[in-house]
Amino acid sequence: MSQPVFQTAAIRVLIIEDQHDIAANIWDFLENRGYQVDHCADGSTGLARALDTTFDVIVLDIGLPRMDGLELCRRLREAGKGVPVIMLTARDTLNDKLLGYGEGADDYLVKPFEMRELEARIRAVLRGKTHTALVNGGLSYDPKTMVASRDGQRIALTRLQGAILGILLIESPRIVTYAQILDAAWQAGDGDLPALQTQIYELRLLIDKPFETPLIHTVRGIGYRLEHIA
């Protein structure tokens, strides 16, 4: 009996991978599952395509010609693109993962991997988004656009940053434990405390550092809380 095809025709995936066999395998698998797929074989072309075209998720190799995946992801975020990025790499150390997350990656998949796992990661980064804008005084976040706003200043976030800010906004001013944030943001179940701390650091640079009053507070040994703004 053939496997059922998910209703995923609206999901557009950009593969940025220079190894032809890997890219072809990903393309064939996802296309057969109903995804709309595009492909670039180098970082420079991939960045241009990602900036010019709307995608729901990007599958990005780190070791690319003309521009590596880390620089590509960084430039993508600097341009205000919050599209979820799943990085592919042969490197599996914690420092490598933290470096990827630090540049704005939403997930990290180590080669070799099963195609079913890649699809699970894709669906995880797209799953469970609320479509209601979240507001706390002068701070707001719109999950549909992955754009936050503080005192009128628009701030593009990654999916992970948005998921973390979202749960902090929902629970404000209550403490949100590390476990609660990990469950909300890393829905594939592979998040850990160092990765969370990296994301909080990046989020503070965007949400707190440019402004006079910090809103994200650490509750040592427990989690974080977002100060309520009247």
Backbone torsions as a table, in degrees:
resi	resn	phi	psi	omega
1	MET	NA	134.3	-178.0
2	SER	-74.1	153.0	179.0
3	GLN	-73.5	142.1	177.3
4	PRO	-67.7	143.5	178.4
5	VAL	-92.9	127.2	179.1
6	PHE	-66.8	150.6	176.0
7	GLN	-81.8	81.5	-173.0
8	THR	-123.5	23.0	-174.0
9	ALA	-60.2	-27.7	-177.7
10	ALA	-81.8	-9.1	-175.8
11	ILE	-87.5	116.9	-178.1
12	ARG	-103.4	126.5	-176.1
13	VAL	-119.2	129.3	172.7
14	LEU	-104.5	121.5	175.4
15	ILE	-98.1	123.5	175.2
16	ILE	-116.9	98.8	-170.6
17	GLU	-152.5	128.2	-177.2
18	ASP	-89.1	-15.2	177.5
19	GLN	-84.4	111.7	-170.3
20	HIS	-59.3	-41.9	-176.2
21	ASP	-65.8	-40.2	178.7
22	ILE	-65.8	-46.3	-179.7
23	ALA	-60.5	-42.9	-179.1
24	ALA	-65.0	-40.2	179.2
25	ASN	-64.6	-42.6	178.4
26	ILE	-64.6	-45.9	-179.4
27	TRP	-57.1	-52.7	-176.2
28	ASP	-60.5	-43.7	-178.0
29	PHE	-63.3	-49.7	-176.1
30	LEU	-68.6	-40.1	179.5
31	GLU	-62.7	-40.0	177.8
32	ASN	-66.6	-20.9	178.6
33	ARG	-92.5	1.7	174.7
34	GLY	101.2	4.3	178.6
35	TYR	-80.3	154.9	170.1
36	GLN	-95.1	123.0	-168.8
37	VAL	-121.6	140.6	171.7
38	ASP	-131.6	161.7	-174.8
39	HIS	-145.6	140.1	169.9
40	CYS	-130.8	146.1	-172.9
41	ALA	-103.8	0.3	176.7
42	ASP	-146.3	162.0	-173.1
43	GLY	-67.8	-38.5	-178.2
44	SER	-64.9	-46.9	178.0
45	THR	-66.0	-39.8	179.7
46	GLY	-61.6	-41.6	178.9
47	LEU	-63.8	-45.1	179.5
48	ALA	-60.1	-42.5	179.6
49	ARG	-65.7	-41.0	-179.1
50	ALA	-67.1	-31.5	-179.9
51	LEU	-79.4	-30.3	-174.2
52	ASP	-92.5	-19.6	-172.8
53	THR	-126.9	146.5	179.6
54	THR	-87.4	124.9	175.8
55	PHE	-125.5	155.0	176.7
56	ASP	-86.1	-27.9	179.5
57	VAL	-158.0	148.4	177.5
58	ILE	-119.2	129.5	173.9
59	VAL	-101.7	112.2	-165.3
60	LEU	-123.2	119.9	173.8
61	ASP	-77.2	145.0	178.8
62	ILE	-78.3	-44.6	-174.9
63	GLY	-86.9	83.4	-177.2
64	LEU	-114.5	150.3	171.4
65	PRO	-74.6	155.1	174.6
66	ARG	72.7	-24.6	174.0
67	MET	-173.3	123.2	-177.3
68	ASP	-74.8	165.8	-174.3
69	GLY	-64.3	-32.0	179.6
70	LEU	-66.1	-45.6	178.5
71	GLU	-65.7	-39.6	178.6
72	LEU	-59.6	-46.7	-179.4
73	CYS	-63.2	-41.5	179.2
74	ARG	-61.6	-45.4	179.9
75	ARG	-65.8	-35.2	178.2
76	LEU	-62.3	-44.8	179.9
77	ARG	-69.3	-38.3	178.7
78	GLU	-63.1	-28.1	178.7
79	ALA	-82.4	-0.3	177.0
80	GLY	86.3	14.9	179.4
81	LYS	-89.3	118.2	-178.5
82	GLY	-100.2	13.2	-178.7
83	VAL	-56.2	135.5	179.2
84	PRO	-59.5	138.6	-179.8
85	VAL	-123.7	124.9	173.1
86	ILE	-106.8	116.9	-178.6
87	MET	-87.5	138.9	174.9
88	LEU	-111.3	133.3	-179.4
89	THR	-160.4	157.4	174.0
90	ALA	-87.3	-7.6	-178.2
91	ARG	-86.9	129.4	-174.5
92	ASP	-126.7	18.9	178.4
93	THR	-82.0	158.6	179.8
94	LEU	-59.8	-42.1	-179.1
95	ASN	-61.4	-38.6	178.0
96	ASP	-63.1	-42.9	179.4
97	LYS	-64.4	-43.7	-179.9
98	LEU	-64.0	-35.6	177.4
99	LEU	-63.5	-43.5	178.2
100	GLY	-63.1	-46.1	177.9
101	TYR	-62.6	-36.3	-179.4
102	GLY	-64.8	-26.7	178.5
103	GLU	-88.7	-0.9	173.9
104	GLY	111.7	8.3	177.4
105	ALA	-68.2	149.0	178.6
106	ASP	-97.6	-25.6	179.4
107	ASP	-154.7	168.7	-168.6
108	TYR	-146.1	119.0	-176.8
109	LEU	-122.9	126.0	-175.0
110	VAL	-91.5	132.0	175.6
111	LYS	-75.8	147.7	-9.6
112	PRO	-76.5	155.5	-178.5
113	PHE	-140.2	159.9	175.3
114	GLU	-83.9	140.9	179.4
115	MET	-60.3	-34.8	178.7
116	ARG	-64.3	-32.7	176.8
117	GLU	-69.3	-40.8	177.5
118	LEU	-59.0	-44.9	179.6
119	GLU	-63.5	-38.7	177.7
120	ALA	-61.5	-39.5	178.5
121	ARG	-66.7	-41.4	178.6
122	ILE	-60.0	-47.7	-178.0
123	ARG	-67.1	-31.0	179.6
124	ALA	-68.1	-41.6	-178.5
125	VAL	-72.4	-16.5	179.0
126	LEU	-99.7	-12.1	-172.1
127	ARG	-84.2	153.9	165.6
128	GLY	72.9	22.4	178.2
129	LYS	-85.0	130.8	169.7
130	THR	-78.1	148.5	179.8
131	HIS	-105.8	12.1	179.2
132	THR	-99.5	129.1	178.1
133	ALA	-63.5	138.6	-178.9
134	LEU	-106.6	131.8	-172.5
135	VAL	-131.0	136.7	173.9
136	ASN	-140.6	92.4	-177.2
137	GLY	60.6	-123.5	-179.4
138	GLY	-84.1	2.9	179.5
139	LEU	-111.4	131.6	177.7
140	SER	-142.8	161.7	176.4
141	TYR	-144.1	130.6	179.2
142	ASP	-109.2	106.8	-177.8
143	PRO	-63.7	-24.2	-179.0
144	LYS	-67.4	-35.5	-179.1
145	THR	-106.6	-9.6	-175.1
146	MET	57.4	37.9	178.8
147	VAL	-119.7	128.0	173.4
148	ALA	-97.3	164.7	176.1
149	SER	-143.5	131.9	174.1
150	ARG	-131.1	122.2	-178.9
151	ASP	50.6	40.8	176.1
152	GLY	85.4	-4.9	179.8
153	GLN	-94.4	120.8	-179.2
154	ARG	-77.3	137.4	-176.2
155	ILE	-134.8	110.7	178.5
156	ALA	-75.5	133.4	-178.9
157	LEU	-118.8	157.2	169.2
158	THR	-78.0	169.8	178.5
159	ARG	-60.1	-43.3	179.9
160	LEU	-63.3	-46.3	179.5
161	GLN	-60.5	-41.6	179.5
162	GLY	-65.4	-40.6	179.0
163	ALA	-63.7	-40.7	179.5
164	ILE	-67.2	-47.7	179.3
165	LEU	-63.3	-36.7	-179.2
166	GLY	-59.6	-49.0	-178.6
167	ILE	-69.6	-32.0	175.8
168	LEU	-66.4	-38.9	177.9
169	LEU	-66.5	-43.3	-178.9
170	ILE	-61.7	-40.6	-175.0
171	GLU	-90.4	-10.5	-176.0
172	SER	-53.5	135.4	3.2
173	PRO	-95.6	20.0	-178.7
174	ARG	-70.9	154.9	175.7
175	ILE	-73.2	135.4	174.5
176	VAL	-110.4	121.5	-175.2
177	THR	-71.8	160.9	176.0
178	TYR	-54.3	-44.8	-176.8
179	ALA	-62.9	-40.2	179.4
180	GLN	-63.5	-41.9	-179.4
181	ILE	-68.9	-42.3	178.7
182	LEU	-60.9	-41.8	179.4
183	ASP	-64.9	-38.6	-177.4
184	ALA	-74.6	-36.8	-172.5
185	ALA	-93.7	-41.9	-178.1
186	TRP	-103.0	78.1	-172.9
187	GLN	-72.3	-13.6	174.6
188	ALA	-79.1	-7.6	174.9
189	GLY	84.5	13.5	-176.0
190	ASP	-111.8	16.1	176.4
191	GLY	-78.0	157.2	176.1
192	ASP	-144.6	173.1	-174.1
193	LEU	-62.3	-45.0	178.2
194	PRO	-58.7	-39.5	178.0
195	ALA	-64.8	-41.0	177.7
196	LEU	-63.0	-44.0	179.7
197	GLN	-61.8	-37.1	177.1
198	THR	-63.2	-44.4	-179.7
199	GLN	-66.6	-38.9	177.2
200	ILE	-63.2	-41.6	178.0
201	TYR	-59.1	-47.2	-179.9
202	GLU	-65.2	-38.9	-180.0
203	LEU	-65.8	-39.0	177.8
204	ARG	-64.2	-36.0	177.2
205	LEU	-60.2	-32.1	-177.7
206	LEU	-89.2	-42.3	-171.2
207	ILE	-92.3	-32.8	-172.7
208	ASP	-108.0	-47.0	-169.2
209	LYS	-58.3	-40.3	-178.7
210	PRO	-73.2	-4.5	-173.4
211	PHE	-119.7	162.9	-173.5
212	GLU	-70.9	-38.4	-173.9
213	THR	-109.7	119.2	175.5
214	PRO	-71.6	141.3	-178.4
215	LEU	-109.6	-28.9	-177.3
216	ILE	-91.3	119.5	-175.9
217	HIS	-118.4	139.0	176.7
218	THR	-85.8	131.8	171.2
219	VAL	-108.4	97.3	-166.6
220	ARG	-54.0	130.0	178.0
221	GLY	79.7	-3.4	-176.3
222	ILE	-123.6	-55.7	-176.5
223	GLY	170.3	-139.9	-177.6
224	TYR	-138.9	160.5	173.0
225	ARG	-143.3	151.8	177.6
226	LEU	-104.4	123.4	-178.8
227	GLU	-61.5	134.4	178.8
228	HIS	-77.1	134.3	178.7
229	ILE	-107.4	120.1	-178.8
230	ALA	-68.5	NA	NA
